Amino acid sequence: MAAWCPVMAGRASDRDAGQMRLAAAVIAVAMCLWLLVQALGAYYGWSGKWAYLADLAAIGAFVWSLIVTWRIWRRRNA
């Protein structure tokens, strides 16, 4: 990207802002769904393997969000 062009810089920052909003939404939704699955599992007496599956899905969402935010941070500091 051309850092000297203010129009291109604005588009890059808009893209970064959109990615940050997406990462924040993924974190919030993953946490809410994880809590919901844990509560439903305890209430209905689901097997522990479903809790592990929910844990794995939540960890995947959190790792993805961490990678996205790290890439944005690196891009802004470059």
Backbone torsions as a table, in degrees:
resi	resn	phi	psi	omega
1	MET	NA	147.9	179.5
2	ALA	-85.7	109.2	-178.1
3	ALA	-72.8	-20.2	-178.1
4	TRP	-77.6	-16.9	-176.6
5	CYS	-93.7	114.4	-177.4
6	PRO	-64.2	-28.1	178.4
7	VAL	-68.2	-43.7	179.2
8	MET	-67.5	-37.3	178.7
9	ALA	-65.0	-38.2	177.6
10	GLY	-64.6	-39.8	178.7
11	ARG	-66.6	-39.1	179.0
12	ALA	-65.5	-41.2	179.8
13	SER	-70.1	-32.6	175.3
14	ASP	-66.0	-40.2	177.7
15	ARG	-64.3	-42.7	178.2
16	ASP	-63.5	-40.3	179.1
17	ALA	-64.6	-39.5	177.7
18	GLY	-65.5	-40.2	177.9
19	GLN	-67.2	-36.3	177.7
20	MET	-67.0	-39.1	176.5
21	ARG	-64.2	-40.2	178.0
22	LEU	-63.6	-44.5	179.1
23	ALA	-62.3	-41.3	178.4
24	ALA	-64.8	-40.3	178.5
25	ALA	-65.9	-39.9	178.6
26	VAL	-63.4	-42.0	178.6
27	ILE	-62.4	-47.3	-177.8
28	ALA	-64.6	-45.4	-178.7
29	VAL	-67.6	-41.5	179.5
30	ALA	-61.9	-41.8	-179.7
31	MET	-66.5	-44.1	179.8
32	CYS	-63.6	-44.7	179.1
33	LEU	-65.9	-38.5	179.0
34	TRP	-63.1	-45.1	177.6
35	LEU	-63.2	-39.5	179.0
36	LEU	-64.2	-45.3	179.4
37	VAL	-64.5	-39.5	178.6
38	GLN	-63.8	-42.6	-179.8
39	ALA	-68.1	-43.9	178.9
40	LEU	-64.9	-38.6	178.1
41	GLY	-62.8	-40.9	178.3
42	ALA	-69.2	-38.8	-177.9
43	TYR	-68.4	-44.4	-176.6
44	TYR	-92.9	-3.8	177.5
45	GLY	71.3	37.7	179.5
46	TRP	-65.9	158.6	178.4
47	SER	-64.5	155.0	-179.7
48	GLY	-65.1	-23.5	-179.5
49	LYS	-64.9	-27.5	177.3
50	TRP	-72.5	-34.3	175.7
51	ALA	-65.8	-40.9	177.6
52	TYR	-65.4	-37.6	177.4
53	LEU	-64.5	-42.4	177.2
54	ALA	-64.7	-40.4	177.3
55	ASP	-61.2	-44.4	-179.2
56	LEU	-64.2	-42.2	178.2
57	ALA	-64.1	-42.4	179.3
58	ALA	-65.4	-42.6	178.2
59	ILE	-62.0	-40.8	177.2
60	GLY	-60.2	-43.5	178.9
61	ALA	-65.3	-40.5	-179.4
62	PHE	-68.7	-39.4	178.3
63	VAL	-65.7	-42.6	177.6
64	TRP	-59.6	-45.4	179.4
65	SER	-63.7	-38.8	177.7
66	LEU	-63.5	-43.1	179.5
67	ILE	-64.4	-42.8	179.5
68	VAL	-62.9	-46.8	-179.2
69	THR	-67.3	-35.1	177.5
70	TRP	-64.6	-42.4	179.0
71	ARG	-64.4	-39.9	177.8
72	ILE	-65.1	-43.0	178.9
73	TRP	-61.0	-43.8	178.6
74	ARG	-63.7	-40.8	-179.2
75	ARG	-65.6	-39.3	179.9
76	ARG	-70.8	-30.1	-179.0
77	ASN	-90.0	-2.7	-178.1
78	ALA	-77.2	NA	NA
